[in-house]
């Protein structure tokens, strides 16, 4: 585990890539994205959920190939894929976050898999986060993570989250209370298949609301197209909820920012100088940490 040198003004990127069921092709696509980001001067690059093995579209169906491929291609962390990406990070002197299906190596973990986001620097793997909120049929494949991950980056302290985690405000609030000034989300957010625009509207609202309510930056890196199909629109959202940069299709959303200054400005000048985290009244909502009966879906 290595350290990182904080640089006040840094270029941050959110990759928007299309992946498939071919791990080798996906790694090639990731490498192209990293090289393109480096050519633009990006020093912290966030990549989508399941970018290495591809998101397992078809979970919950009768096609067992979906499960078998993920089982076969899952990797430990560190492992071959992360080592390859660490060499790439060293070559271009940048840090990156990438999503993959992880095969854990801890005692008693045989047969388990995790949906994991890995933070990689030029010196190798520095941290990992295992998705806490697995939704719906994802539970058929991935075990739930148990802890939140905060890590020092070239842009400052960042908190890692994955896709469905975004739906739960407790996720980003916990990371912000831990000192995260930037929320780095890897996601495989689906495109809409209905005219109501449910998924599109959810993505637009959640990404901006989570940044605003915590007065931090949020970087969302999404898959695009493919078997999902996936929504794309990788974006960088400021601490006042404003979209600073976005890539609707394949590409990279890039912004050059002083993260600490952006956060301090939002908390001192925006909303009459009110700091939302400081004005909380935790005693008034203690029940939020308690389990509740399962609600009816009918």
Number of C-alpha atoms within 10 A of each C-alpha: 9 11 12 16 10 13 14 13 14 19 20 28 33 34 35 30 27 23 25 20 19 14 17 13 15 20 19 14 18 23 16 13 22 27 17 15 25 20 10 14 18 25 23 25 28 29 32 34 30 25 28 29 26 26 27 20 16 15 18 16 10 8 10 11 12 18 17 11 14 22 17 9 15 22 22 16 20 18 13 11 18 21 16 13 24 24 16 21 25 15 12 18 17 22 29 25 25 26 29 28 28 26 24 18 12 7 6 8 10 10 10 15 21 23 26 26 31 24 25 30 28 20 17 21 22 19 20 21 22 27 24 21 22 21 13 9 12 16 13 12 21 22 18 18 15 10 10 18 17 21 17 17 24 21 24 20 20 24 25 29 28 26 21 18 19 20 15 12 14 14 19 26 17 14 22 23 12 15 16 24 26 31 25 24 30 32 29 26 26 19 19 16 12 8 6 9 11 12 16 17 11 13 20 13 12 16 24 21 20 26 27 20 18 28 26 28 30 28 30 33 36 33 32 27 18 16 16 19 17 20 23 29 27 34 28 30 26 25 29 23 23 15 18 16 20 24 20 16 19 18 21 29 26 24 18 15 15 16 23 17 12 17 20 17 15 21 21 12 11 15 11 9 12 13 18 13 14 8 8 10 9 9 7 8 9 9 10 10 8 6 7 8 5 6 6 5 4 3
